[in-house]
Amino acid sequence: MRVDTEPDAIARPLIYRTKLPVRIWHWINALSIFVMLMSGMMIFNAHPRLYWGKFGANFDQPWLVIGNHAQAGFLRVGGVEIPTTGFLGYAMDTARAFPPLVTIPTGYNLSAARDWHFFFAWVLVLSAIAFLLYALFSGHLRRDLALQRNERKLAHLWHDVKQHARLRFPKGEAARAYNPLQKIAYLGVIFVLIPLVVLTGMTMSPSLNAAMPWLLDVFGGRQSARSIHFLCAFGFAAFIAVHLLMVVLAGPINELRSMITGWYRLPAERAVTEDKP
């Protein structure tokens, strides 16, 4: 057997991979989460400490603190303190948890930050509901996002993890569909992160506490809800970082074309042919 080493040994067809509703939701979701993360960091600056429990909101035993002392920033998680000068706690001559470069608005303004945050929270919720209805009734959820029977096996998932760690991405026809790790990540965002961030956000609202007091019981109090809300935001940030890294490594032009126009060129795979006697 010999391997054809020509770079275009197998044709690279252009396929219509990403439908319009998916593309619209992707970009609305991306904008909403970016604005909510940046405005959320400004809101966090008002009290850069997190607690577990029903009360908190004081300086007693926070499990996370982003602060500063003597023009030196630090991040403290439990009993571990990490210097963060120039990044967190004290950056750009600003003694705040998060620097102006990454917050909306850039100047300290808690009221404006809340306006931005709540407006795009509604955008996120309404677009997520619309996308979920589309995914259910069009079959996109069952056909494209649900793990198939063979993909649920641990051996298959572990193989996919190793392939990604080695930067070996699906080629040819295998690239038509989402791989198992993509499916798990997308399902985690849709059914775990988005519901949690919305419900914990609702739990932190005094007016909604009066209407739905059971939310306080579900999340163990307003301060615990705030901590979970922050951890969900960290989960969104981690997802975005990994997602962007994978886009760059897999070929940013091809990936962006797919999310803008829907058309995707299948990555080439080398031809394998039998030697004739």
N, C-alpha and C positions, 0 to 999 in steps of 0.2 A: 504494500500500500504506500502511496506517496501523497504528500500534502502539497497542494498548489499554493505557491507563495506569492502569487500576484495579488496586489492589494484589493483589486476589484474582482476577485475570483468568483464571487457570487454577487448578483445585482443587489442594489440597495433601493428597494421600492419606497415610494413616498405614500404613506397611508394616512387616513383620517382617523386619528386616535382619540382626540379629546373633544367631546361634544360641547356645544355652545353653553348650555346651562352649567356644566362643570367649570368651564373657563370663567364665566361671569362670577360664579360663587368663589372661585379661587382668588380672583383679584379683589373682590369686595371683602372677603375674609382677610386677605393679606393687609389691606389698608386699615381695616377695623382693628386688627390685633396690633399692628404697629402703633397706631394712634393711642390705643388703650394702654399698651405697655409704657409708652413715653409719658402720657398724662398720669398713669398710675405711679410712675416713679416720682413725679412731682407731688402727688398726694402722699406718698410714703415719706417724702421729705418733711412733712409736717410733724410726724412722730416716727422716727426711724427705728422702731423697736417692735418686736413681735412677741406675743404671749400665747399660752394655752390656758383655756378656762373661760369662765363667764365674764370676768371683770377685766383685770389688766388696766391698760391705759394709764399706767403710772410707771415708776422706775423700779418696781419690785420684780426681780427674777425674770427678765425677758429671756427667751431662748435664742433670740437673734438681735444683734445691735449693729448698726452701721453708724459710727461716730467719729469723733476727732478729739485730740487733746494736744496742746502745744503745737498747732499747725501740722499735726500728723494724723492721717486717716487710719481707721482700723475697721475690720469686720470681726465680730465676735459671735461665734456659734457655740452655745453652751459655755464650756470653760476654755475653749480654744480661741485665741486672738491672733488675727493675721493682719500684718501691716498692709495698707492699701493706699498710701499717700500717692496723689497724682491720678487716682482712678476712682476710689470710693472714699467718702468721709471728708476728704480735703483734696479738692482738685480744682485747677484753674483759679486759684486764690479764692475759692468758694468753699466755706465750711458747711457743706450739705452732704447728705448720704449719696445722692446721685448728682453729677455735675450738670450744668445748663446745656451742655452739648447733646444730652440724650433725653431731655425732658420737654414736655409741652405744658405750658409755655416755658421759654428759656429763663425768664425772670420769675422769682418766687411769687406765685399767685394761686392760692389754693382754690378759690372760687372758680377761676377760669379753667383750671385743671379738671375740676369736677364736671363742669359743663362739657368739656371735650370728652371726658371719660363716659359720662352717662349717655350722651348723644350717640357715640359709636358703639356703646353697649346695646342700644336698641337696634342699630344697624346690624350688628353681629347676630342678635337673636332672631330678627325677622328674616335675614338672609339664610340663617341656618335652618329655620323652619321650612322656608321655601325649598331649599336644597334637599332637605330630608324627604319632603313630599315628592319631589321629582325623583329622588333616588329609589324610593319605595315603589312608585307607580310605573316608572320606566323600566324597572328591573336592573338599574345601574348598581344598586346595593347588592343584590343577589348575584348578578353576573360578573361585576368587575371588582367589588370590594370584599365580598365574603371569601374566607379561606375555603378552597376546595378540599375534598377529602384527603388527597395525598399531601396537601400543603399543611395539614394539621399534625402530621407526624413529626416528632421531635428530631428525628434524623434529617428530615427534609429541611426543617427550619435551621438546624445547626449547620448544614451544608450551605444554606443561603448566607448565614452570618459569616462563615469562613470565606466565601466568595467575595463578599463585600469588603471584608477586612483586607483581602488581597487586591482590591480594586478591580475585580473581574466582574463586569456587569453583563447582564443578558445581551446576547447578540441575535441577529436574524429574527426569525419568527417568534422566539422567546421574548423579545422586547415589545411585542404587541400589547401584552397585558402587564398589569402591576405585578411585581414580585411579592412574595409573602411578607417580607419586612416592610415594604411600602404599605401593604394592606393593613398590617397591624398598626403601623404608625398613624395612618389616616383614620382608621376605626377608633383608635385611642383618642385622637383629637375630637372626632365627631361625637362619640358616645361617653367619653370620660372628661376630658379637659373643658370642653365648652359647657356641658351641663353643670359641672362643678363650679366653674368660675362664675356662671350666671347665678346659681343658687346661693353661693357664699356671698356674692355681691348683694343679693336681695336680703340675706340675713343681717348684713351690716347696716341696713336702712331702718331707723327707728319707726318710720311710718308703716313699713311693711311688717315689722315685728308685731305691731298692733293688729294688723289684718291676718297675719300668718305666724302666730307665736310658735307653732310646731317646728319652724325652721331653726329656732334657737336650740331646741331639744335635739334635733337631728345632728347639728354640727357642734354641740357642746358649748354654746355661748358665742357671743359676738366676737370675742378676741380669738377664739379657736377658728371661727369662720374667716377672720382676717388673715390668720396664718395660712390656712388652706388656700385662700385666694392668692396669697403671695407665692405659695409653692406651685400653684397652677400657672401663674404668670411665668415662673422660672421654667416650668415644663414647656410652655409655648416658646420661650426664648431658646431653649435647647433644641426643640423641634425645628425652629427656623434655621438655627446655625447648622444643624446636620443636613437639613433639606438643601440649603444653599450650597454647602460643600459638595453634596452628591450631584447637584446640577452642574457645578463647575467641572467636576471630575468626569461626568458622563458626556459632557459636550454642551456648553451653555447655549450656543446658537440653535442647535437642534431642539433642545428642551424648551427654550423660550418660544421658538416658532410653534411648537406644539401647544403651548399655553396661550398663545396670542391668536393663531390662525386655526389651530386644531390639527394641522398637518405635521407629520413626524416621519423622518427618514430612518428606516430600520438600520441599526448598526451592522456593518458588513461582518460576515463570518467567512473564514477561509474554506475553500472547497477541498473536500477529501474524495479522491477517486481511486479506483482499483487499478493497479498496473496490469496491463494486458500481457499475456505470455507471448 
